[in-house]
Every structure is written in structure tokens, then in C-alpha cells.
Amino acid sequence: MRTILIFALLLSGMHTQAQHIKDYRWKHRLLFFSVSDDVPVTDSAAASLYNSETDGIEERDLLVFYIKEQQVYDSNGEKYELEIPEKYYPLPGGTILVGKDGGVKLNLETIADPATIFTLIDGMPMRRAEMKRKKPD
């Protein structure tokens, strides 16, 4: 019983450790929005645009994060422990798209709509190769 308790404590400690953005490199594209401090993350303008786009988000290996008061939140509005270099922080009310290679692909002073983001991603060489591999013969 004591071993199980110690193991459970170790696992819970691992879960709360902050991840670094480089852990996502070559696995996911990252989309960061700066949202207003006045509303919950899930009620933000960005969330209202992207909550219904789960298929398009998943298809493009895209993870969506919201930054509010220097805290990172996931698409469910839960605080997310993620270490982000300053270059990935969007301007207030803005959007940053980070490619799988870790490079900033888009930096806007406004919230980008899903069609703009999806079109930009679909035009990237890595994404075109992904689509070609997934295309049925």
C-alpha cells in the first residue's frame, strides 16, 4: 500500500510539471491567442470562433492555447503549465501561429479567423506532404 501511495505521488508530481514549447516541435502546430482579462477564456472571441472547428484543428495537428494575464489556458479554459519564450506571446488581442518546426508563421494584432489559419497551414510544405500521404490511392 505504501509503495502504491509513493508511486501515485510521484505520478501526480510529474503531471504538474511545466512542459516546454519545444516538447511539441515536429509534433504539433501551436496557435496562441491573447484574450481579454474581462471574460473567461471559454467566452472569448477566439474561443467562439474555434470551438466548433475541432475537426479542422485535429486534422492539422493544431493545439490552441489562450493567454490571459500571463497565464496559459487550453481550449477547455483550464490553466496549462507551458513554458513559452516571449517571441510566442501575441500582442493584446492578437494571434501567433507556430509551425511544427518551431518558427512563427503568423503574428497578427487581431484574432485570426479559422479559415485564414487553415488556408495558411494548408499552404505550408510540411502540411502539403501530410495531405499527400493521407490521400487515398
Secondary structure, DSSP 8 states (H G I E B T S, - for coil): -HHHHHHHHHHHHHHTS-EEGGGGTTT-EEEEEE--TTS-GGGSHHHHHHTT-HHHHHHTTEEEEEEETTEEE-TTS-B--EE--GGG---TT-EEEE-TTS-EEEEESS---HHHHHHHHHTSHHHHHHHHHHS--
